[in-house]
Amino acid sequence: MDKYPLKKYPIVGACGLNCGLCPRYHTEGTSRCPGCCGTDFWQKHPSCGFITCCVKKKGLETCAQCSDWVECEKVAKLLDSANYHDSFISYRPLATNFAFIQKNGIEEFARLEIEKQALLRHLIDNYDEGRSKSFYCTSCQLIPLGKLKEALADTETKITEDIGIKEKAKLVRAAISNVSDTLQIDLKLRK
């Protein structure tokens, strides 16, 4: 096996994170993360226990594909810590991500992640006034895609060309916040 393998889906972390929805994945310049085992990953992240076992030893995209994950101490510890800690991205969806991948497969999970990424890219490109990228990343990760699309579509009907970027961002953020409040989803990262 290659010492520095590349994954087919670097947007999906070996540990189950939504790497393609992380603010660092959508950063320009040298601090940009290429996703899990993406191009130039090994220069930025020289070691990761999940990758060593999952990708290097077993040739999998994610631990959720492993038949031994239920007995895995490393996965159990991660899923436990996901209940109370985040980093650049929320760890709250890990258990749900694992369950979805096991039921529907990595290809379907990646397809949905790509759809979420497209919405996130639209939000960043059109409604980021320089302070909203992390908020949009967390929103795309935690709020169901359909609900997020509905809120955005409704808000976009109210946005006119003469509105500046700060006001556009304010309107979009308010609509997303209303959805998260209705669904009782806290969009703050737990650090």
C-alpha positions, -999 to 999 in steps of 0.1 A, spaced: 0 0 0 12 35 -8 28 54 21 7 85 12 -26 72 -2 -52 94 -17 -89 88 -11 -116 88 -37 -137 110 -13 -115 134 6 -146 153 15 -155 124 39 -131 120 68 -118 85 77 -133 93 111 -166 102 96 -163 140 96 -178 161 69 -144 174 57 -159 191 26 -180 213 48 -152 225 70 -141 262 68 -105 251 64 -115 232 32 -130 264 18 -100 286 27 -77 300 1 -39 299 5 -15 277 24 -38 270 54 -63 253 31 -70 217 41 -73 194 11 -97 171 29 -90 137 43 -62 121 23 -66 147 -5 -38 161 -25 -10 175 -3 -28 162 28 4 145 41 23 177 43 -3 193 65 -14 163 86 16 138 88 -2 114 112 -37 104 120 -46 71 138 -78 68 119 -61 71 85 -33 46 95 -59 19 103 -88 27 80 -71 40 48 -35 26 49 -41 -8 65 -77 -16 53 -80 5 21 -113 20 32 -127 55 28 -141 57 63 -142 37 95 -180 34 90 -172 8 62 -152 -13 86 -167 -45 99 -148 -40 132 -158 -4 140 -183 -14 167 -155 -30 188 -129 -2 179 -118 17 210 -106 46 189 -140 50 172 -158 46 205 -137 73 221 -143 96 191 -180 91 191 -181 98 229 -161 130 225 -184 140 196 -211 146 222 -193 176 237 -164 189 216 -159 204 182 -129 219 163 -131 237 130 -162 217 123 -189 201 144 -184 166 155 -221 162 164 -231 144 132 -205 116 135 -229 89 148 -255 99 122 -229 99 94 -217 64 105 -253 51 104 -260 67 70 -229 52 55 -235 18 68 -271 18 56 -267 36 22 -230 33 13 -202 57 9 -212 67 -26 -246 79 -15 -231 98 14 -205 114 -8 -233 124 -33 -252 142 -6 -220 158 7 -213 171 -28 -249 185 -29 -243 202 5 -210 216 -8 -227 231 -38 -251 249 -15 -223 260 8 -203 273 -22 -233 293 -32 -237 308 3 -200 317 5 -198 331 -30 -229 352 -28 -236 360 9 -203 360 28 -194 395 39 -161 382 53 -175 370 86 -201 343 77 -181 314 62 -179 294 94 -216 300 101 -225 288 67 -202 257 70 -218 247 103 -253 254 89 -248 231 59 -234 204 82 -261 205 109 -294 217 92 -312 192 69 -304 201 33 -340 205 23 -348 229 51 -317 250 43 -327 252 6 -362 262 15 -350 290 38 -325 303 12 -350 302 -17 -375 321 4 -349 347 14 -335 351 -22 -369 362 -34 -365 392 -10 -330 401 -21 -327 428 -47 -297 439 -67 -295 472 -48 -289 455 -15 -252 455 -3 -234 423 7 -237 431 45 -274 434 43 -276 402 21 -256 383 46 -278 396 74 -309 384 57 -296 350 48 -281 345 83 -314 355 99 -333 330 77 -309 302 86 -310 311 123 -348 310 122 -346 274 107 -321 263 133 -342 278 161 -373 261 148 -355 227 146 -337 234 179 -302 231 164 -275 250 180 -251 264 153 -223 273 177 -192 252 178 -184 236 212 -148 244 219 
